[in-house]
């Protein structure tokens, strides 16, 4: 989808022209998802700084809000993984916040959701995929291979192939689901703005977009937690 104006892309383009660097200009035109990934990371760092600024035993309203969000997510995850999985929350929670904020900024004029690019969603899916198997090896060592062998020894070769395909399919499932939903939403918004932007026709779609941004982030988070929990469990 072609965006007529992307604020931070224009900043990079202006900087490239100012420095006489074609590489920066080319990067700005070809990699808006990377630029806006940096924007999302900066927003998360700022939010993190605000959340931890002036922490006290008598919390302020801001501290209460952030504590409610973080503790709610953490307890939801612990309900699935058990107390043993609490140490995994920083990664799973960061993935949720990154995906949610990445989805959400696409509703702001001049901003591009990095999650509407397949490179971004695949990279997030690969982090989950690799760390899932790191967890499995950490908890089970070489016995982790039993997760792929099935309950009946004489069917192990067939089950092993099916399990390997299924695990790699997780990458496609995580990445294409998120990419497809966010790119579809971007296309619909673009069409509505082009046809009737002056009459605020896209506003209902933008309101729905907030809900979609949350749901897609939550689904990614939930699947991540389920994969982590499965890697921690003992094979049967």
RAGI-V557909 format. One record per backbone hydrogen bond with DSSP energy under -0.5 kcal/mol. NH is the residue of the N-H (numbers start at 1). CO is the residue of the C=O. E is the energy in kcal/mol with one decimal. If there is no record, write none. Layout:
<<NH	CO	E> <NH	CO	E>>
This chain:
<<3	1	-0.5> <4	2	-0.5> <7	110	-2.0> <8	110	-0.5> <10	6	-2.4> <11	7	-1.6> <12	8	-2.1> <13	9	-2.7> <14	10	-2.8> <15	11	-2.5> <16	12	-2.7> <17	13	-2.3> <18	14	-2.4> <19	15	-2.3> <20	16	-0.8> <21	16	-2.8> <22	20	-0.7> <25	21	-1.5> <26	22	-2.9> <27	23	-2.5> <28	24	-2.4> <29	25	-1.7> <30	26	-2.1> <31	27	-2.2> <34	31	-0.6> <35	31	-1.8> <36	32	-2.6> <37	33	-1.1> <38	34	-2.0> <39	35	-1.6> <40	36	-2.1> <41	37	-2.5> <42	38	-2.5> <43	39	-2.4> <44	40	-2.4> <45	41	-2.2> <46	42	-2.4> <47	43	-2.8> <48	44	-2.5> <49	45	-2.3> <50	46	-2.4> <51	47	-2.4> <52	48	-1.6> <53	49	-0.7> <55	52	-0.9> <59	57	-0.8> <64	60	-2.4> <65	61	-2.0> <66	62	-2.2> <67	63	-2.6> <68	64	-2.2> <69	65	-2.2> <70	66	-2.7> <71	67	-2.6> <72	68	-1.8> <73	69	-2.1> <74	70	-2.6> <75	71	-2.6> <76	72	-1.9> <77	73	-2.1> <78	74	-2.6> <79	75	-2.0> <80	76	-0.7> <80	77	-0.9> <81	77	-2.7> <82	78	-2.6> <85	82	-1.8> <86	83	-1.7> <88	85	-1.6> <89	86	-1.7> <92	88	-2.1> <93	89	-3.8> <94	90	-1.7> <95	91	-2.3> <96	92	-2.0> <97	93	-2.5> <98	94	-2.8> <99	95	-2.6> <100	96	-2.9> <101	97	-2.7> <102	98	-2.5> <103	99	-2.3> <104	100	-2.5> <105	101	-2.3> <106	103	-0.9> <107	104	-2.0> <108	105	-1.6> <109	107	-0.5> <111	108	-2.0> <114	112	-0.6> <116	113	-2.2> <117	114	-1.4> <120	117	-0.7> <121	117	-1.6> <122	118	-2.6> <123	119	-1.8> <124	120	-2.0> <125	121	-2.3> <126	122	-2.5> <127	123	-1.7> <128	124	-1.9> <129	125	-2.7> <130	126	-2.9> <131	127	-2.3> <132	128	-2.2> <133	129	-1.4> <134	130	-1.7> <135	131	-2.5> <136	132	-2.0> <137	133	-2.2> <138	134	-2.5> <139	135	-2.4> <140	136	-2.2> <141	137	-2.2> <143	140	-1.5> <144	141	-1.7> <145	142	-1.6> <146	143	-2.0> <147	144	-1.8> <148	145	-1.7> <149	146	-1.1> <150	146	-0.7> <153	151	-0.5> <155	152	-1.3> <156	153	-1.4> <159	155	-2.7> <160	156	-3.0> <161	157	-1.6> <162	158	-2.2> <163	159	-3.0> <164	160	-2.4> <165	161	-2.4> <166	162	-2.7> <167	163	-2.6> <168	164	-2.2> <169	165	-2.0> <170	166	-0.8> <170	167	-0.6> <171	167	-0.5> <171	168	-0.9> <172	168	-1.0> <173	169	-2.8> <174	170	-2.9> <175	171	-2.4> <176	172	-2.5> <177	173	-1.3> <178	174	-1.3> <179	175	-2.6> <180	176	-2.7> <181	177	-2.0> <182	178	-2.3> <183	179	-2.7> <184	180	-2.2> <185	181	-1.9> <186	182	-2.1> <187	183	-2.4> <188	184	-2.3> <189	185	-2.4> <190	186	-2.5> <191	187	-2.4> <192	188	-2.5> <193	189	-2.8> <194	190	-2.0> <195	191	-2.1> <196	192	-3.0> <197	193	-1.6> <199	196	-1.1> <200	197	-1.5> <201	196	-1.5> <203	200	-1.3> <204	201	-0.6> <206	202	-2.5> <207	203	-2.5> <208	204	-2.3> <209	205	-1.9> <210	206	-1.2> <210	207	-0.6> <211	207	-1.1> <212	208	-2.5> <213	209	-2.8> <214	210	-1.9> <215	211	-2.7> <216	212	-2.8> <217	213	-1.7> <218	214	-2.8> <219	215	-2.9> <220	216	-2.0> <221	217	-2.2> <222	218	-3.2> <223	219	-2.6> <224	220	-2.0> <225	221	-2.4> <226	222	-2.4> <227	223	-2.6> <228	224	-2.5> <229	225	-2.7> <230	226	-2.5> <231	227	-1.9> <232	228	-1.4> <233	229	-1.4>>
